[in-house]
Amino acid sequence: MLTVDRRHFLCAAAASLPLSRLITAEPPQPPAAPGRIVRAHTPQNLETDFAALNGFRTPTESFFVRNHFAAPQIDPATWRLKVEGAVEQPLSIALDGVRKLGERSRPLTLECAGNGRVFLTPAARGVNWQPARSARPTGPVYRSLHCSSRPA
């Protein structure tokens, strides 16, 4: 029969307290997302709070965020966009080059490809929500890249 005296028991219990606190500690929570409902912290998934909208267009700060993985950390000074594969002319362009392509704003509706999964039988695993919103985003002109790389 194993016997443990009180002193050894208390020493072992005290030594395990910090470790047990780390194991059971809640992960740090990211800051609140005003105008959005947090569906998952890691990876970040935020749903637009439909009740907070007051028009057809969704403000950028209220737009849904859907991720399957953590957001990549990039160094803007070394990051490059590569267009390769089924193209006649592969292209590699730095972030500053992308910014110089010119910008265009267009109204559009963006819908997550997973919409409708809530209706699947059996139920799909993961976050079941229906992100779709309308906005007027501004970004580089895709056609500039398309023409430069000449798809094969």
GUROGU-788402 format. One record per residue: residue in one letter; y, x, z of N, C-alpha, C, CB in turn. Coordinates in pm, 1 decimal. Glycine has a CB too. Layout:
! residues N
<site 'A'; <Y; X; Z>; <Y; X; Z>; <Y; X; Z>; <Y; X; Z>> ...
This chain:
! residues 152
<site 'M'; <-118.3; 83.6; 0.0>; <0.0; 0.0; 0.0>; <124.5; 88.0; 0.0>; <-0.1; -95.1; 121.3>> <site 'L'; <219.2; 53.5; -85.1>; <342.4; 129.9; -97.6>; <440.4; 86.0; 9.9>; <404.1; 112.9; -238.0>> <site 'T'; <492.7; 182.1; 81.1>; <594.0; 150.4; 182.2>; <720.8; 227.3; 150.0>; <543.6; 184.5; 325.8>> <site 'V'; <831.1; 159.6; 162.9>; <961.8; 220.7; 138.1>; <1045.9; 195.9; 261.8>; <1031.0; 162.6; 8.3>> <site 'D'; <1100.7; 304.2; 314.3>; <1184.2; 283.2; 432.4>; <1320.4; 229.0; 389.6>; <1200.5; 415.0; 512.9>> <site 'R'; <1389.5; 176.5; 484.5>; <1518.9; 109.3; 459.1>; <1619.5; 203.6; 393.3>; <1577.8; 55.1; 590.8>> <site 'R'; <1627.3; 328.1; 437.0>; <1724.0; 424.0; 383.0>; <1699.6; 446.8; 233.8>; <1715.9; 557.9; 459.4>> <site 'H'; <1576.4; 471.0; 193.3>; <1546.4; 495.7; 51.7>; <1570.1; 370.4; -32.9>; <1400.9; 543.0; 35.5>> <site 'F'; <1535.4; 255.8; 23.8>; <1559.3; 130.4; -48.4>; <1708.7; 110.3; -74.6>; <1502.9; 10.9; 31.2>> <site 'L'; <1792.7; 129.9; 27.6>; <1938.2; 110.2; 11.8>; <1998.7; 213.0; -83.1>; <2008.4; 118.3; 148.0>> <site 'C'; <1951.8; 335.7; -78.3>; <2002.1; 438.4; -170.1>; <1966.9; 403.4; -314.8>; <1944.4; 576.8; -133.3>> <site 'A'; <1845.0; 361.2; -337.7>; <1802.5; 324.0; -473.0>; <1879.2; 201.7; -522.5>; <1651.1; 296.3; -476.1>> <site 'A'; <1897.7; 103.5; -433.9>; <1970.4; -17.5; -472.5>; <2116.2; 15.2; -505.0>; <1963.1; -122.8; -360.4>> <site 'A'; <2179.5; 99.2; -425.0>; <2319.3; 135.9; -448.2>; <2334.3; 213.3; -578.1>; <2373.4; 218.8; -331.3>> <site 'A'; <2238.1; 300.0; -608.0>; <2245.1; 379.1; -730.6>; <2229.1; 291.7; -854.3>; <2138.3; 487.9; -729.6>> <site 'S'; <2157.5; 180.8; -841.9>; <2134.2; 95.8; -959.3>; <2247.5; -3.6; -984.2>; <2004.1; 20.4; -942.9>> <site 'L'; <2337.7; -23.2; -889.2>; <2444.8; -122.0; -906.4>; <2534.4; -95.6; -1027.2>; <2529.3; -126.0; -782.9>> <site 'P'; <2588.0; 26.2; -1044.9>; <2674.1; 46.4; -1162.3>; <2600.4; 21.8; -1293.5>; <2730.5; 187.5; -1161.8>> <site 'L'; <2474.9; 63.3; -1302.6>; <2397.1; 41.3; -1424.1>; <2375.7; -107.0; -1448.6>; <2262.6; 112.9; -1415.4>> <site 'S'; <2343.0; -182.8; -1344.9>; <2320.9; -326.1; -1363.7>; <2450.5; -394.9; -1403.7>; <2264.3; -389.7; -1235.6>> <site 'R'; <2562.9; -346.4; -1356.4>; <2692.5; -405.4; -1395.0>; <2719.0; -382.2; -1542.9>; <2807.9; -345.7; -1310.2>> <site 'L'; <2683.5; -263.4; -1594.3>; <2702.1; -235.2; -1736.2>; <2611.8; -322.7; -1822.2>; <2674.9; -87.8; -1765.0>> <site 'I'; <2490.4; -344.4; -1776.3>; <2394.9; -423.1; -1853.8>; <2436.3; -569.7; -1859.2>; <2254.5; -410.2; -1794.4>> <site 'T'; <2487.9; -623.2; -1749.8>; <2520.9; -765.0; -1744.7>; <2667.6; -794.0; -1774.4>; <2485.6; -819.8; -1609.9>> <site 'A'; <2747.6; -689.4; -1792.3>; <2890.9; -710.5; -1815.5>; <2913.3; -782.7; -1947.5>; <2966.6; -576.3; -1814.9>> <site 'E'; <3008.7; -873.6; -1948.5>; <3047.6; -941.2; -2071.5>; <3115.3; -840.2; -2162.9>; <3141.5; -1062.1; -2042.5>> <site 'P'; <3090.7; -845.5; -2294.0>; <3160.0; -753.7; -2384.1>; <3308.8; -785.2; -2384.2>; <3102.3; -762.6; -2527.6>> <site 'P'; <3392.5; -684.1; -2409.8>; <3536.2; -711.3; -2412.4>; <3568.2; -813.3; -2521.3>; <3616.3; -580.8; -2435.4>> <site 'Q'; <3655.5; -904.7; -2491.0>; <3689.9; -1011.3; -2583.8>; <3812.4; -971.4; -2667.0>; <3716.6; -1142.9; -2507.5>> <site 'P'; <3808.8; -994.7; -2796.9>; <3925.8; -965.9; -2878.4>; <4038.7; -1062.1; -2841.2>; <3891.9; -976.6; -3029.3>> <site 'P'; <4160.2; -1028.9; -2881.1>; <4271.7; -1117.9; -2848.1>; <4252.5; -1255.8; -2909.7>; <4403.8; -1057.7; -2895.6>> <site 'A'; <4318.2; -1353.0; -2852.3>; <4310.1; -1490.4; -2901.8>; <4357.4; -1496.9; -3047.0>; <4394.4; -1585.4; -2813.2>> <site 'A'; <4309.6; -1595.4; -3117.3>; <4345.6; -1614.9; -3258.4>; <4418.7; -1747.4; -3270.0>; <4218.9; -1612.0; -3351.6>> <site 'P'; <4551.2; -1749.4; -3248.7>; <4624.4; -1876.2; -3254.7>; <4603.7; -1946.7; -3389.3>; <4774.2; -1852.1; -3230.7>> <site 'G'; <4581.2; -2076.1; -3384.1>; <4561.1; -2153.0; -3506.6>; <4422.0; -2141.2; -3564.1>; <4659.2; -2110.4; -3608.8>> <site 'R'; <4332.6; -2070.1; -3493.9>; <4195.5; -2054.1; -3541.8>; <4097.9; -2070.0; -3426.1>; <4176.8; -1916.7; -3609.7>> <site 'I'; <3977.2; -2111.6; -3460.1>; <3870.5; -2130.2; -3362.7>; <3777.4; -2010.3; -3374.6>; <3793.6; -2265.8; -3385.5>> <site 'V'; <3751.0; -1942.8; -3263.8>; <3662.0; -1827.0; -3265.0>; <3518.2; -1878.0; -3271.3>; <3684.6; -1735.9; -3138.9>> <site 'R'; <3449.0; -1847.6; -3380.7>; <3308.6; -1885.6; -3397.6>; <3217.0; -1770.2; -3357.4>; <3280.8; -1927.5; -3543.7>> <site 'A'; <3263.1; -1646.8; -3373.7>; <3188.7; -1528.2; -3329.7>; <3289.3; -1415.3; -3312.7>; <3074.9; -1488.6; -3432.4>> <site 'H'; <3268.8; -1334.3; -3206.8>; <3358.2; -1221.8; -3182.7>; <3317.4; -1100.6; -3264.7>; <3360.3; -1186.3; -3034.8>> <site 'T'; <3184.3; -1075.0; -3271.4>; <3136.3; -957.1; -3341.9>; <3016.5; -994.7; -3426.8>; <3099.9; -844.4; -3243.1>> <site 'P'; <3023.1; -990.0; -3557.0>; <3143.9; -962.7; -3633.6>; <3240.4; -1080.7; -3622.9>; <3109.4; -934.0; -3781.3>> <site 'Q'; <3365.8; -1052.1; -3645.5>; <3469.7; -1153.1; -3626.8>; <3455.1; -1267.6; -3727.3>; <3608.3; -1089.3; -3639.6>> <site 'N'; <3447.8; -1390.2; -3674.6>; <3442.8; -1510.7; -3756.6>; <3535.9; -1613.2; -3693.5>; <3296.3; -1566.3; -3768.9>> <site 'L'; <3640.2; -1647.8; -3767.2>; <3742.2; -1738.9; -3717.5>; <3755.7; -1856.2; -3813.0>; <3877.5; -1666.6; -3700.2>> <site 'E'; <3752.6; -1976.7; -3758.0>; <3767.2; -2097.7; -3838.7>; <3908.4; -2151.7; -3821.4>; <3661.6; -2205.0; -3799.0>> <site 'T'; <3965.8; -2199.5; -3930.3>; <4097.2; -2261.7; -3922.0>; <4089.3; -2386.3; -3836.0>; <4151.1; -2295.9; -4062.1>> <site 'D'; <4184.4; -2400.8; -3745.8>; <4192.8; -2521.1; -3663.6>; <4259.6; -2628.2; -3748.7>; <4272.5; -2495.4; -3529.4>> <site 'F'; <4177.1; -2716.7; -3802.7>; <4227.0; -2817.5; -3896.3>; <4339.3; -2901.3; -3835.9>; <4113.3; -2908.2; -3940.6>> <site 'A'; <4329.5; -2930.3; -3706.5>; <4431.3; -3012.0; -3639.5>; <4566.2; -2941.6; -3633.7>; <4386.0; -3047.2; -3498.5>> <site 'A'; <4567.3; -2807.7; -3644.8>; <4692.9; -2732.6; -3636.8>; <4764.5; -2724.0; -3771.6>; <4666.0; -2592.6; -3584.5>> <site 'L'; <4700.2; -2767.2; -3879.8>; <4762.7; -2759.5; -4012.8>; <4859.3; -2875.3; -4032.7>; <4655.2; -2760.2; -4124.2>> <site 'N'; <4966.0; -2847.4; -4108.4>; <5062.7; -2954.2; -4134.4>; <5095.4; -2966.3; -4282.7>; <5190.3; -2929.8; -4055.4>> <site 'G'; <5007.4; -2918.8; -4368.6>; <5030.5; -2928.5; -4511.5>; <4906.6; -2887.9; -4588.7>; <5148.8; -2842.5; -4552.4>> <site 'F'; <4918.8; -2888.7; -4721.1>; <4805.9; -2855.6; -4807.8>; <4772.0; -2707.0; -4800.1>; <4836.5; -2894.8; -4952.4>> <site 'R'; <4875.3; -2620.5; -4797.2>; <4853.0; -2476.8; -4794.5>; <4831.4; -2427.0; -4652.5>; <4970.2; -2404.0; -4858.0>> <site 'T'; <4736.7; -2336.3; -4637.6>; <4706.5; -2277.6; -4507.9>; <4787.1; -2149.0; -4492.3>; <4553.9; -2250.2; -4492.8>> <site 'P'; <4867.1; -2136.4; -4385.6>; <4939.9; -2011.3; -4363.8>; <4842.7; -1894.6; -4346.2>; <5031.8; -2023.3; -4240.5>> <site 'T'; <4882.6; -1776.3; -4389.8>; <4796.5; -1658.1; -4381.8>; <4742.4; -1636.4; -4241.7>; <4872.3; -1534.8; -4426.6>> <site 'E'; <4827.1; -1650.0; -4140.9>; <4783.8; -1623.7; -4003.1>; <4685.2; -1728.1; -3951.1>; <4904.4; -1618.4; -3911.6>> <site 'S'; <4665.8; -1837.2; -4024.5>; <4570.6; -1940.9; -3984.0>; <4447.1; -1945.7; -4073.7>; <4638.6; -2076.1; -3984.6>> <site 'F'; <4442.5; -1861.4; -4176.7>; <4333.0; -1864.4; -4273.5>; <4202.1; -1823.1; -4206.5>; <4363.8; -1771.7; -4393.3>> <site 'F'; <4090.4; -1881.3; -4252.3>; <3961.2; -1848.9; -4193.0>; <3923.4; -1703.6; -4220.1>; <3853.0; -1942.5; -4246.8>> <site 'V'; <3843.1; -1647.3; -4132.2>; <3790.0; -1512.3; -4145.6>; <3638.7; -1524.7; -4134.6>; <3849.3; -1413.6; -4036.3>> <site 'R'; <3566.0; -1482.6; -4237.6>; <3419.4; -1491.7; -4237.6>; <3363.0; -1353.7; -4264.1>; <3368.1; -1594.1; -4344.1>> <site 'N'; <3287.0; -1300.5; -4170.4>; <3227.1; -1167.6; -4182.5>; <3080.6; -1172.7; -4145.3>; <3300.7; -1066.1; -4094.3>> <site 'H'; <3000.4; -1092.6; -4214.6>; <2860.9; -1074.1; -4178.5>; <2842.4; -940.0; -4108.6>; <2771.0; -1083.2; -4302.9>> <site 'F'; <2938.4; -850.2; -4124.5>; <2932.7; -716.7; -4066.8>; <3070.2; -682.3; -4010.4>; <2887.4; -611.5; -4172.5>> <site 'A'; <3077.7; -575.9; -3932.9>; <3205.8; -530.4; -3879.4>; <3296.4; -486.9; -3994.3>; <3185.5; -414.0; -3778.3>> <site 'A'; <3425.8; -504.3; -3977.0>; <3522.1; -462.0; -4079.4>; <3519.2; -309.9; -4090.5>; <3666.5; -512.3; -4045.4>> <site 'P'; <3515.1; -257.0; -4211.6>; <3511.5; -111.1; -4226.5>; <3645.4; -49.0; -4186.7>; <3476.3; -72.6; -4371.5>> <site 'Q'; <3639.3; 68.9; -4131.2>; <3759.3; 145.0; -4098.8>; <3781.1; 241.4; -4214.5>; <3746.1; 221.0; -3960.2>> <site 'I'; <3896.9; 232.5; -4277.4>; <3924.2; 320.6; -4391.8>; <4047.0; 405.6; -4364.2>; <3944.1; 238.5; -4521.3>> <site 'D'; <4053.9; 516.0; -4433.0>; <4171.3; 602.0; -4429.2>; <4247.4; 575.5; -4558.9>; <4132.5; 755.7; -4413.3>> <site 'P'; <4362.5; 508.5; -4552.4>; <4436.1; 474.4; -4674.1>; <4470.0; 595.4; -4762.0>; <4562.9; 403.4; -4637.0>> <site 'A'; <4479.0; 713.6; -4701.3>; <4513.3; 833.2; -4778.5>; <4397.6; 881.8; -4865.4>; <4556.7; 944.4; -4685.0>> <site 'T'; <4273.7; 851.8; -4826.6>; <4158.7; 901.6; -4902.2>; <4076.3; 790.8; -4968.3>; <4069.9; 981.7; -4811.3>> <site 'W'; <4102.8; 664.8; -4934.2>; <4024.9; 553.0; -4988.0>; <4044.8; 542.3; -5139.1>; <4064.9; 420.5; -4919.0>> <site 'R'; <3938.3; 509.4; -5211.1>; <3945.7; 490.4; -5356.3>; <3864.4; 367.3; -5395.2>; <3893.9; 616.7; -5432.1>> <site 'L'; <3915.2; 293.7; -5493.4>; <3842.6; 182.3; -5552.9>; <3771.3; 237.2; -5675.6>; <3938.6; 62.1; -5590.0>> <site 'K'; <3639.8; 215.1; -5681.9>; <3563.1; 263.5; -5796.6>; <3508.8; 145.0; -5874.7>; <3447.7; 356.4; -5751.2>> <site 'V'; <3529.0; 148.8; -6004.9>; <3472.6; 50.2; -6096.7>; <3374.6; 128.7; -6182.6>; <3584.8; -24.0; -6184.5>> <site 'E'; <3245.5; 99.7; -6164.6>; <3142.1; 174.0; -6236.2>; <3023.6; 83.3; -6262.3>; <3098.2; 299.0; -6156.8>> <site 'G'; <2930.2; 130.9; -6338.2>; <2813.3; 49.5; -6371.3>; <2821.6; 5.1; -6515.6>; <2802.4; -72.7; -6277.9>> <site 'A'; <2825.0; -125.1; -6539.9>; <2824.5; -179.1; -6675.8>; <2966.1; -179.7; -6734.3>; <2765.5; -321.8; -6676.9>> <site 'V'; <3025.5; -60.4; -6741.7>; <3159.0; -44.1; -6801.1>; <3155.6; 73.8; -6897.3>; <3268.4; -22.5; -6690.8>> <site 'E'; <3241.5; 68.1; -6998.2>; <3250.2; 180.2; -7092.7>; <3324.6; 297.1; -7031.3>; <3319.5; 136.6; -7222.3>> <site 'Q'; <3422.6; 267.5; -6947.4>; <3508.7; 370.1; -6890.1>; <3511.5; 354.9; -6737.6>; <3652.2; 361.0; -6949.3>> <site 'P'; <3427.2; 429.3; -6662.3>; <3434.2; 420.6; -6516.1>; <3575.5; 453.3; -6468.6>; <3331.5; 516.6; -6450.2>> <site 'L'; <3611.5; 393.3; -6357.8>; <3747.8; 405.9; -6307.1>; <3743.5; 433.8; -6157.6>; <3830.4; 277.9; -6336.7>> <site 'S'; <3828.2; 524.4; -6112.4>; <3844.5; 552.5; -5970.4>; <3994.7; 558.4; -5945.1>; <3771.8; 687.1; -5927.3>> <site 'I'; <4041.9; 474.9; -5854.3>; <4185.7; 464.4; -5833.0>; <4215.9; 461.2; -5682.4>; <4242.3; 337.8; -5903.1>> <site 'A'; <4316.7; 538.7; -5642.2>; <4357.4; 544.4; -5502.1>; <4430.6; 416.1; -5463.7>; <4446.9; 667.8; -5476.2>> <site 'L'; <4443.1; 391.7; -5334.1>; <4509.7; 271.6; -5284.9>; <4653.1; 261.2; -5338.5>; <4510.5; 271.0; -5131.6>> <site 'D'; <4725.1; 372.7; -5342.9>; <4861.1; 369.3; -5398.4>; <4859.7; 326.3; -5544.5>; <4928.1; 506.9; -5385.0>> <site 'G'; <4757.3; 367.5; -5618.2>; <4744.4; 327.1; -5758.0>; <4719.7; 178.1; -5771.5>; <4632.1; 403.9; -5824.7>> <site 'V'; <4638.5; 122.2; -5680.8>; <4613.6; -21.7; -5682.0>; <4745.2; -96.0; -5656.2>; <4506.0; -60.4; -5575.6>> <site 'R'; <4822.4; -45.8; -5562.0>; <4950.6; -110.2; -5529.6>; <5048.9; -105.5; -5646.6>; <5013.4; -43.3; -5407.6>> <site 'K'; <5036.6; -5.7; -5733.4>; <5127.2; 7.4; -5848.2>; <5085.2; -78.7; -5966.8>; <5134.6; 152.0; -5891.6>> <site 'L'; <4972.6; -146.2; -5958.2>; <4924.9; -229.3; -6069.1>; <5012.8; -351.8; -6091.8>; <4782.2; -273.3; -6043.3>> <site 'G'; <5092.3; -384.1; -5994.6>; <5172.3; -505.8; -6003.6>; <5105.4; -615.5; -5923.2>; <5191.2; -549.7; -6150.9>> <site 'E'; <5184.2; -714.6; -5888.3>; <5133.3; -824.4; -5807.0>; <5150.8; -956.9; -5877.7>; <5202.8; -827.9; -5672.2>> <site 'R'; <5067.6; -1049.0; -5836.9>; <5079.7; -1185.5; -5887.2>; <5040.8; -1279.5; -5773.9>; <4990.0; -1208.9; -6014.6>> <site 'S'; <5111.7; -1389.7; -5765.3>; <5078.7; -1494.6; -5668.3>; <5030.7; -1616.6; -5744.2>; <5201.3; -1530.1; -5578.0>> <site 'R'; <4923.4; -1673.3; -5695.6>; <4868.0; -1793.6; -5758.0>; <4814.6; -1885.2; -5650.1>; <4756.4; -1758.2; -5859.6>> <site 'P'; <4835.3; -2015.7; -5663.5>; <4771.8; -2106.8; -5567.8>; <4622.1; -2113.3; -5595.9>; <4835.3; -2248.9; -5575.3>> <site 'L'; <4543.8; -2114.8; -5489.2>; <4399.3; -2125.4; -5507.4>; <4336.4; -2185.3; -5383.6>; <4337.2; -1988.2; -5538.1>> <site 'T'; <4215.8; -2233.8; -5401.1>; <4135.5; -2280.8; -5289.2>; <4016.9; -2187.4; -5278.8>; <4090.3; -2430.5; -5307.4>> <site 'L'; <3996.7; -2133.4; -5160.2>; <3887.5; -2040.4; -5134.7>; <3787.1; -2109.6; -5044.0>; <3939.2; -1907.4; -5070.9>> <site 'E'; <3661.5; -2108.6; -5086.6>; <3556.5; -2173.1; -5008.8>; <3445.6; -2072.9; -4982.1>; <3501.2; -2297.9; -5082.1>> <site 'C'; <3397.5; -2068.7; -4860.0>; <3288.2; -1980.1; -4823.5>; <3162.4; -2023.1; -4900.0>; <3263.7; -1981.9; -4669.0>> <site 'A'; <3088.8; -1924.8; -4951.4>; <2967.8; -1954.2; -5028.4>; <2860.6; -2022.3; -4943.8>; <2912.0; -1826.3; -5088.1>> <site 'G'; <2870.4; -2011.1; -4811.7>; <2770.6; -2071.6; -4724.5>; <2799.5; -2215.9; -4687.9>; <2758.6; -1992.0; -4600.7>> <site 'N'; <2907.7; -2272.6; -4741.7>; <2936.7; -2412.8; -4708.9>; <2819.0; -2500.5; -4748.4>; <3065.8; -2460.7; -4779.8>> <site 'G'; <2791.3; -2596.1; -4667.5>; <2679.2; -2685.6; -4692.4>; <2553.7; -2645.6; -4617.3>; <2650.1; -2690.8; -4838.6>> <site 'R'; <2551.8; -2525.0; -4560.8>; <2432.1; -2480.9; -4488.4>; <2403.4; -2569.4; -4368.6>; <2447.7; -2336.6; -4442.9>> <site 'V'; <2505.6; -2636.4; -4317.7>; <2487.5; -2726.5; -4204.0>; <2393.2; -2842.1; -4239.5>; <2623.6; -2781.5; -4157.5>> <site 'F'; <2378.9; -2870.0; -4368.9>; <2294.4; -2980.7; -4413.5>; <2151.3; -2937.9; -4446.4>; <2356.1; -3045.9; -4534.4>> <site 'L'; <2117.8; -2809.8; -4433.0>; <1984.9; -2760.5; -4467.8>; <1880.5; -2804.7; -4365.6>; <1986.2; -2608.3; -4478.7>> <site 'T'; <1760.8; -2833.3; -4416.3>; <1648.2; -2866.7; -4330.4>; <1532.5; -2776.0; -4370.3>; <1609.1; -3018.8; -4342.2>> <site 'P'; <1479.0; -2695.2; -4281.9>; <1519.4; -2679.4; -4143.0>; <1656.8; -2612.8; -4134.7>; <1415.0; -2597.2; -4065.6>> <site 'A'; <1718.8; -2624.5; -4019.4>; <1853.9; -2571.3; -4000.1>; <1856.4; -2420.8; -4024.1>; <1905.0; -2603.4; -3858.3>> <site 'A'; <1962.3; -2376.9; -4090.9>; <1981.0; -2234.5; -4116.3>; <2030.4; -2165.8; -3989.8>; <2080.1; -2211.8; -4232.7>> <site 'R'; <1987.0; -2041.7; -3970.3>; <2035.5; -1965.3; -3855.7>; <2177.3; -1918.2; -3884.2>; <1942.2; -1844.7; -3825.0>> <site 'G'; <2250.3; -1888.1; -3779.4>; <2383.8; -1833.0; -3795.8>; <2491.5; -1933.8; -3761.3>; <2402.8; -1784.4; -3936.8>> <site 'V'; <2611.3; -1901.8; -3801.7>; <2727.8; -1983.3; -3769.2>; <2740.1; -2095.3; -3872.0>; <2857.3; -1897.1; -3765.4>> <site 'N'; <2723.5; -2218.8; -3826.8>; <2734.1; -2333.6; -3917.1>; <2873.1; -2394.5; -3907.3>; <2626.4; -2439.5; -3884.5>> <site 'W'; <2955.7; -2363.5; -4002.6>; <3089.0; -2421.0; -4011.5>; <3126.8; -2427.8; -4156.8>; <3192.7; -2339.0; -3930.6>> <site 'Q'; <3237.4; -2487.0; -4188.8>; <3269.8; -2517.7; -4327.6>; <3405.4; -2459.5; -4367.7>; <3269.2; -2668.8; -4349.4>> <site 'P'; <3415.4; -2325.7; -4382.6>; <3544.7; -2269.3; -4417.3>; <3582.7; -2293.4; -4563.5>; <3544.7; -2121.7; -4388.6>> <site 'A'; <3692.7; -2359.2; -4582.1>; <3752.7; -2378.4; -4715.0>; <3899.6; -2407.8; -4691.0>; <3681.8; -2495.7; -4797.3>> <site 'R'; <3987.2; -2334.7; -4756.6>; <4130.4; -2353.4; -4737.7>; <4203.6; -2322.1; -4867.0>; <4182.7; -2265.0; -4622.8>> <site 'S'; <4324.2; -2373.9; -4876.4>; <4409.6; -2348.8; -4991.7>; <4526.5; -2261.7; -4949.2>; <4459.6; -2481.2; -5053.8>> <site 'A'; <4566.1; -2172.2; -5038.0>; <4674.0; -2079.1; -5007.5>; <4739.8; -2035.1; -5137.4>; <4621.5; -1956.7; -4927.9>> <site 'R'; <4838.7; -1949.7; -5124.9>; <4902.9; -1886.5; -5239.2>; <4906.1; -1736.3; -5213.0>; <5047.3; -1943.7; -5263.2>> <site 'P'; <4790.3; -1669.9; -5229.5>; <4785.5; -1526.6; -5199.8>; <4856.1; -1442.6; -5306.1>; <4641.4; -1481.5; -5186.7>> <site 'T'; <4894.7; -1325.0; -5266.8>; <4956.5; -1228.4; -5357.3>; <4871.3; -1102.9; -5354.9>; <5105.2; -1197.3; -5317.0>> <site 'G'; <4842.2; -1048.1; -5471.6>; <4761.2; -927.3; -5476.1>; <4770.5; -860.5; -5611.0>; <4616.8; -958.6; -5443.8>> <site 'P'; <4699.2; -749.2; -5627.3>; <4704.5; -675.6; -5753.6>; <4648.0; -758.9; -5868.2>; <4627.6; -543.5; -5741.8>> <site 'V'; <4694.5; -728.4; -5986.1>; <4651.8; -800.1; -6105.8>; <4515.5; -744.8; -6149.5>; <4758.0; -786.5; -6220.9>> <site 'Y'; <4412.6; -825.4; -6133.4>; <4276.0; -784.3; -6165.2>; <4263.5; -742.0; -6311.5>; <4178.1; -897.9; -6134.9>> <site 'R'; <4336.0; -807.5; -6398.3>; <4323.6; -779.7; -6541.2>; <4353.1; -633.0; -6573.7>; <4417.6; -870.1; -6620.1>> <site 'S'; <4443.5; -572.3; -6499.0>; <4475.7; -429.2; -6521.6>; <4352.0; -343.3; -6502.3>; <4588.2; -381.7; -6425.6>> <site 'L'; <4274.1; -370.4; -6399.5>; <4151.8; -294.3; -6375.6>; <4045.7; -327.3; -6480.6>; <4097.7; -322.8; -6234.6>> <site 'H'; <4035.6; -454.6; -6512.4>; <3937.8; -502.3; -6610.1>; <3958.5; -434.5; -6744.8>; <3947.0; -654.6; -6625.5>> <site 'C'; <4081.6; -429.3; -6791.0>; <4111.3; -368.3; -6921.7>; <4095.1; -218.0; -6919.2>; <4252.3; -403.1; -6965.6>> <site 'S'; <4129.2; -153.6; -6806.6>; <4118.0; -8.1; -6797.3>; <3974.3; 39.2; -6800.8>; <4183.7; 40.9; -6671.4>> <site 'S'; <3882.5; -37.7; -6742.8>; <3743.2; 5.5; -6736.0>; <3660.3; -43.1; -6855.9>; <3680.6; -44.3; -6607.0>> <site 'R'; <3709.8; -137.0; -6933.3>; <3642.9; -192.6; -7049.5>; <3495.8; -225.1; -7023.5>; <3653.9; -97.0; -7164.4>> <site 'P'; <3468.3; -344.6; -6972.9>; <3328.6; -382.6; -6946.2>; <3240.5; -364.5; -7068.6>; <3321.2; -527.2; -6899.0>> <site 'A'; <3118.7; -319.4; -7046.1>; <3024.1; -293.7; -7155.9>; <2962.3; -424.1; -7203.8>; <2913.1; -195.6; -7111.3>> 
